[in-house]
Amino acid sequence: MRKTIITICAISILILSGCQTFDPYTGEQKTSATAKGAGIGAGVGAVLAYLTNQNKDSKTRKRKILQAAGIGAIAGGGVGYYMDSQEAKLRKILRDSGVSVVREGDNINLIMPGNITFASGGHQLSTDFLQVLDSVVLVLNEYKNTIIVVAGHTDSQGSNSSNQALSERRATTVSNYLMSKQVTNARIESIGFGELHPIDDNSTDAGRSQNRRVELSLLPITE
């Protein structure tokens, strides 16, 4: 797919502090074990590092995204409320889905583990997961002032090169599905991290299933 390489301006995030997770089944706030160390999954930190390394002109890129989406940037004072509202809707629709919603500063990360998204070694979306993804699409199309970074991840089975390629295919699969549901192409960036960012133990089946995932990072487009 055609990629729109983007960076984010005027975003202040806290990678380790201010990170909240809620149990996807009970809705209760909890502290993640991984948050005590390197954060949850790749998280927004790895995504921003990747985007920054693209070394593109952020103002030009942001202007093109806004024009393509037919929207304006969020005024600085309204960013928190805008993302709060989006987060609340996502938590409501995803509470019983198995998808984790993680808030990092003014950014939102959706962690979609492999036990509900992909089979081991595969990149085709589970048909049972499409209804969940359709619910996410409704929120994404309502809150258009966000950039959506779709990041694919794998477990450690196989070679580094094959896992990198597989993670990219997984991210592309999800990105293409979002675009097929009228999410504006220019808002979406698709990347693969391979096996670099495990969130569980790769020596167990359950751990590998968690690592075999896609994360959606939602980043506000600010003035």
Order of alpha helices (4+ residues) and beta strands (2+ residues): beta-beta-alpha-alpha-alpha-beta-beta-alpha-alpha-beta-alpha-beta-alpha-beta
